[in-house]
Amino acid sequence: MTTIEKTYFTLLRAAVWQTPLPASFEAQTPWQDILHLAIRQGTGSLIAERLLTLSAQQQIALPAALLMQCKALCGQNMMQRQRLMAVFKQAWKALQKAGIEPVLLKGFGLAEYYHDPELRQCGDIDIFVGKDAYHPGAETLRRTFPEALHFDEEADYFKHYNLVLGDISIEMHRVSAMFAHPKDSAHYEQLETEAMAKAQPQQWWRVPEWKFNVLFVFFHSWEHWLTETACIRQLTDLAVLIAHNPSGKNELEAYLRTNLKHLHLTRAWQLYAYIMVHYLGMNPEQCPLYTAACANKAEQLLAQILQGKDRSQKPKNNAPKNVLLRKLYTLGIRLSEAYDIARIEPQYARHTIATTFRQSWERFKRGENTRRWE
């Protein structure tokens, strides 16, 4: 790990947990590189605020232009949250008026677990309404925001409906996550149904039942790593959520042990737990299912996250026009991705990627090019 990365994590731990910096900490690092790393990892405002709270003696070593950039970054994040809040309130009231009881997912609610919610970078608003309310909810949002760019909910992405207002996006979910294997999907859907029925108040909105929310926040990040790229902000979200445990470690650990095993995600969780303990400063006694035995793979995973490799960026060379050859071309890309994933977590790679290939082949034989809802 580079000096820049080590300093970044030192600052991030102090920012997240509001703890003093080590006595040995010295402000003699390429700060612009650290700030760029923080921004890429979705934690720019947290690091910027921590740099702004260094002692006057430590700040002497910081360029004036960097301090100005830090102030601007914090200000932009604050203004973005205010804009998101205004749109969120409008959407929430409209859905409730239509008889739909939404549940807030992901970043906007997770921000409340930070010491200052305005420092948690948020890019969109994620709302869960379930399958039954999906079409009425989409129509409600279209009426509420007639100026927005929106999509046909039947042709939209498999999990959610998108509505875009400039640089603000509302994602209205019919499901919070999807799994390749039908048995995994059925198990998760049962957990989701139970958790959304027990959604808990947070401010004037509701969020998923806490233990399920931990599972969901983890899998959302893991799914990002599998298909696109994960970022440190997602692990930080998980760490602060666990730190606000209302039921005790034993209850959460029992819930996770059962359901992660069923979903073939135990080892993947342990990789995240290792990073949260050794790099984000979580107490190992507070982190469920933590083990140091997976250190090597966890370090490899962390290196990939810091590198920011994006699996969604396909090779630039043109795919063949022939349908069968195009399928083989895509299969080659998927096999390359599978190999990359299997080096980190072979168990989940075997279970999920084999299922994905089988389902893709079945859809191809039926002449289906996209996944659609029945």
C-alpha positions in Angstrom: 0.0 0.0 0.0 1.3 3.4 -1.0 1.9 6.3 1.4 -0.9 8.2 -0.2 -3.3 5.3 0.5 -2.1 4.9 4.1 -2.6 8.6 4.8 -6.0 8.5 3.2 -7.2 5.7 5.5 -5.7 7.5 8.5 -7.7 10.6 7.7 -10.8 8.6 6.8 -10.8 6.7 10.1 -10.5 10.0 12.0 -13.3 11.6 9.9 -15.7 8.7 10.2 -15.3 8.0 13.9 -14.5 11.6 15.0 -11.3 10.5 16.6 -8.0 12.5 16.9 -5.2 11.8 14.4 -2.2 9.9 15.6 0.4 11.9 17.4 2.9 10.8 14.7 0.7 12.3 11.9 2.5 14.9 9.8 1.1 17.1 7.1 3.9 16.4 4.6 2.1 14.4 2.0 1.0 15.1 -1.6 -2.4 16.3 -0.5 -3.8 16.8 -3.9 -3.3 13.1 -4.7 -5.0 12.2 -1.4 -8.0 14.4 -2.1 -8.3 13.0 -5.7 -8.2 9.4 -4.2 -10.9 10.4 -1.7 -13.1 11.9 -4.4 -12.7 8.7 -6.6 -13.7 6.6 -3.6 -16.8 8.7 -2.8 -15.4 10.1 0.4 -14.2 13.5 -0.8 -16.2 15.6 1.6 -15.2 13.5 4.6 -11.5 13.9 3.9 -11.9 17.6 2.9 -13.7 18.3 6.2 -10.9 16.5 8.2 -8.2 18.5 6.4 -10.1 21.7 7.3 -10.1 20.7 11.0 -6.4 20.1 11.2 -4.6 22.2 13.7 -3.3 25.6 12.6 0.3 24.3 12.8 -0.6 21.3 10.6 -2.5 23.4 8.1 0.6 25.5 7.4 1.9 22.7 5.3 -1.2 22.6 3.2 -1.4 24.7 0.0 -4.0 27.5 0.2 -5.5 26.3 -3.1 -6.1 22.9 -1.5 -7.9 24.4 1.5 -10.1 26.4 -0.9 -10.9 23.2 -2.8 -11.8 21.5 0.4 -14.2 24.3 1.4 -15.8 24.2 -2.1 -16.2 20.4 -1.9 -18.0 20.5 1.4 -20.2 23.4 0.2 -21.1 21.6 -3.0 -22.0 18.4 -1.1 -24.2 20.4 1.3 -26.0 22.1 -1.5 -26.5 18.8 -3.4 -28.1 17.2 -0.3 -30.4 20.2 0.1 -31.5 19.9 -3.6 -31.9 16.1 -3.2 -34.0 16.7 0.0 -36.4 19.0 -1.8 -37.0 16.4 -4.6 -37.2 13.6 -2.1 -39.9 15.3 -0.1 -41.9 16.0 -3.2 -41.7 12.4 -4.4 -42.4 11.0 -1.0 -45.5 13.1 -0.5 -46.8 12.3 -3.9 -46.4 8.5 -3.4 -48.1 8.6 0.0 -51.0 10.7 -1.4 -51.4 7.9 -4.0 -51.7 5.3 -1.3 -48.2 4.0 -1.7 -46.0 3.5 1.4 -42.4 3.9 0.2 -39.2 2.8 2.0 -35.9 4.8 1.6 -32.9 2.7 0.5 -29.2 3.3 0.4 -27.2 6.5 0.6 -29.7 9.2 1.6 -30.8 7.2 4.7 -27.3 5.9 5.5 -26.1 9.5 5.6 -28.0 9.9 8.9 -25.5 7.5 10.6 -22.6 9.9 9.9 -21.8 12.6 12.4 -22.8 15.1 9.7 -25.2 13.7 7.0 -24.2 16.5 4.6 -20.7 15.1 4.4 -21.9 11.8 2.9 -21.9 12.2 -0.8 -25.3 11.3 -2.4 -26.0 11.2 -6.1 -29.5 9.9 -6.3 -32.6 8.9 -4.3 -33.5 5.2 -4.0 -37.1 4.4 -3.0 -38.5 0.9 -2.6 -42.3 0.4 -3.3 -42.5 -3.3 -4.2 -43.9 -5.1 -7.2 -47.6 -4.3 -6.6 -47.0 -0.6 -6.4 -44.5 -0.4 -9.2 -46.7 0.7 -12.1 -48.9 3.0 -10.0 -45.7 4.5 -8.5 -44.1 5.1 -11.9 -47.3 6.9 -13.1 -47.4 9.0 -9.9 -43.8 10.1 -10.4 -44.4 11.0 -14.0 -47.4 13.2 -13.0 -45.4 14.7 -10.1 -42.3 15.6 -12.3 -43.6 16.1 -15.8 -40.4 17.9 -16.8 -38.2 14.9 -15.9 -36.6 12.5 -18.3 -38.3 9.2 -17.6 -38.5 5.7 -19.1 -41.1 3.1 -19.9 -41.1 1.0 -16.7 -41.6 -2.2 -18.7 -38.5 -1.6 -20.8 -36.5 0.0 -17.9 -33.8 -1.7 -15.9 -34.8 -5.0 -14.3 -34.8 -3.8 -10.7 -36.1 -0.2 -10.8 -37.7 2.6 -12.6 -35.5 5.7 -13.4 -36.7 9.3 -13.4 -34.0 12.0 -14.1 -34.2 15.7 -13.2 -31.0 17.2 -14.5 -28.2 15.7 -12.3 -30.7 14.2 -9.8 -32.1 10.8 -10.3 -34.9 9.0 -8.5 -34.7 5.2 -8.6 -38.0 3.6 -7.6 -37.4 -0.1 -6.8 -39.7 -3.0 -7.3 -37.0 -5.2 -5.7 -33.9 -4.1 -3.8 -31.6 -6.7 -5.2 -31.6 -9.7 -7.6 -29.7 -12.9 -7.5 -28.7 -15.2 -10.4 -29.9 -18.4 -8.8 -33.7 -18.7 -8.4 -33.4 -20.3 -5.0 -31.3 -17.3 -3.8 -33.8 -14.9 -5.2 -36.7 -16.6 -3.5 -34.9 -16.6 -0.2 -33.9 -13.0 -0.4 -37.3 -11.9 -1.5 -38.8 -13.5 1.6 -36.3 -11.6 3.8 -37.1 -8.4 1.8 -40.9 -8.8 2.2 -40.5 -9.3 6.0 -38.1 -6.4 6.4 -40.1 -3.9 4.4 -43.2 -4.8 6.4 -41.2 -3.8 9.5 -39.7 -0.7 8.0 -38.5 1.7 10.8 -39.0 5.4 11.0 -35.9 7.6 10.5 -36.7 11.3 10.6 -40.0 11.7 8.7 -39.2 8.8 6.3 -38.9 5.0 6.8 -35.9 2.7 6.2 -35.7 -1.1 6.0 -35.6 -3.2 9.2 -32.1 -2.8 10.5 -30.6 -6.3 10.2 -31.9 -6.7 6.7 -30.5 -3.3 5.9 -27.1 -4.4 6.9 -27.4 -7.5 4.6 -28.8 -5.3 1.7 -26.1 -2.6 2.0 -23.4 -5.3 1.9 -24.8 -7.1 -1.0 -25.5 -3.9 -3.0 -21.8 -3.1 -2.7 -20.7 -6.7 -3.5 -23.0 -6.6 -6.6 -21.4 -3.4 -7.7 -17.9 -5.0 -7.4 -19.1 -8.0 -9.4 -20.6 -6.0 -12.3 -19.0 -2.5 -12.2 -16.8 -1.3 -9.4 -17.1 -0.8 -5.7 -15.9 2.2 -3.7 -14.7 2.8 -0.1 -17.8 4.9 0.6 -19.9 1.7 0.4 -17.7 -0.1 2.9 -17.8 3.0 5.1 -21.6 3.1 4.9 -21.7 -0.6 6.1 -19.3 0.2 9.0 -21.2 3.1 10.4 -24.5 1.2 10.0 -23.1 -1.8 12.0 -21.7 0.7 14.6 -25.3 1.9 15.2 -26.4 -1.6 16.1 -29.7 -1.4 18.1 -29.9 -5.1 18.9 -26.4 -6.3 19.8 -23.7 -8.2 17.9 -25.0 -11.7 18.7 -28.4 -11.1 17.1 -27.0 -9.5 14.0 -24.3 -12.2 13.7 -26.9 -15.0 14.0 -29.0 -13.3 11.3 -26.0 -12.9 9.0 -24.6 -16.3 9.6 -27.8 -18.0 8.5 -28.6 -15.9 5.5 -25.1 -15.3 4.2 -24.6 -19.1 4.2 -27.9 -19.6 2.3 -26.9 -17.0 -0.3 -23.3 -18.3 -0.6 -21.9 -15.0 0.6 -20.2 -15.8 3.9 -16.7 -15.6 2.5 -17.5 -12.4 0.6 -18.8 -10.8 3.8 -15.6 -11.9 5.7 -13.5 -10.1 3.0 -15.5 -6.9 3.7 -15.2 -7.4 7.4 -11.4 -7.7 7.2 -11.2 -4.4 5.3 -13.6 -2.6 7.8 -11.5 -3.8 10.8 -8.0 -3.2 9.4 -8.6 -0.2 7.3 -11.7 1.6 8.4 -11.0 1.2 12.1 -13.9 -1.0 13.3 -13.5 -2.9 16.5 -13.2 -6.6 15.6 -15.4 -7.4 18.6 -18.1 -5.2 17.0 -17.8 -6.7 13.5 -19.8 -9.9 12.9 -18.1 -12.9 11.4 -14.7 -11.1 11.3 -11.7 -13.4 10.7 -8.1 -12.6 9.9 -7.8 -15.9 8.0 -8.9 -14.2 4.7 -6.3 -11.5 4.9 -4.6 -12.3 1.5 -7.8 -12.3 -0.5 -9.2 -9.2 1.4 -6.0 -7.3 0.5 -6.4 -8.3 -3.2 -10.0 -7.1 -3.1 -9.0 -3.8 -1.5 -6.3 -3.3 -4.1 -9.0 -3.7 -6.8 -11.3 -1.3 -5.2 -8.6 1.4 -4.8 -7.6 0.8 -8.4 -11.2 1.6 -9.4 -11.4 -1.0 -12.2 -14.8 -0.8 -13.9 -16.1 -4.1 -15.2 -19.0 -2.3 -17.0 -16.5 -0.7 -19.4 -16.4 -3.2 -22.3 -13.5 -3.6 -24.7 -13.6 -0.9 -27.5 -13.3 -3.3 -30.4 -16.6 -3.9 -32.2 -18.7 -6.9 -31.4 -19.5 -9.2 -34.4 -22.9 -8.5 -36.1 -23.8 -12.2 -36.3 -26.1 -13.0 -33.4 -24.3 -16.3 -32.5 -20.8 -14.8 -32.8 -21.9 -11.8 -30.7 -23.1 -14.2 -28.0 -19.7 -16.0 -28.1 -17.9 -12.6 -28.0 -19.9 -11.6 -24.9 -19.3 -15.1 -23.4 -15.5 -14.4 -23.7 -15.9 -11.1 -21.9 -17.9 -12.8 -19.1 -15.4 -15.6 -18.8 -12.6 -13.1 -18.3 -14.7 -11.3 -15.6 -15.4 -14.7 -14.0 -11.7 -15.5 -13.8 -11.0 -12.1 -12.2 -13.8 -12.6 -9.6 -12.8 -16.2 -8.9 -9.3 -15.1 -7.9 -10.9 -13.2 -5.0 -13.9 -15.3 -4.1 -14.0 -18.6 -6.0 -17.1 -20.1 -4.1 -19.4 -17.3 -5.1 -17.9 -17.1 -8.6 -18.7 -20.8 -9.2 -22.2 -20.6 -7.8 -23.4 -17.4 -9.4 -21.5 -17.2 -12.7 -22.4 -20.8 -13.7 -26.0 -20.0 -13.0 -25.8 -16.7 -15.1 -24.4 -18.6 -18.1 -27.1 -21.2 -17.9 -29.9 -18.6 -17.7 -28.3 -16.6 -20.6 -28.3 -19.7 -22.7 -31.9 -20.5 -21.9 -33.0 -16.9 -22.8 -31.0 -17.2 -26.0 -32.7 -20.4 -27.0 -36.1 -18.8 -26.4 -35.1 -15.8 -28.5 -35.0 -13.3 -25.5 -32.4 -10.6 -25.7 -33.3 -8.8 -22.5 -34.6 -9.7 -19.1 -38.3 -8.6 -18.6 -40.8 -8.9 -15.9 -43.7 -11.3 -16.3 
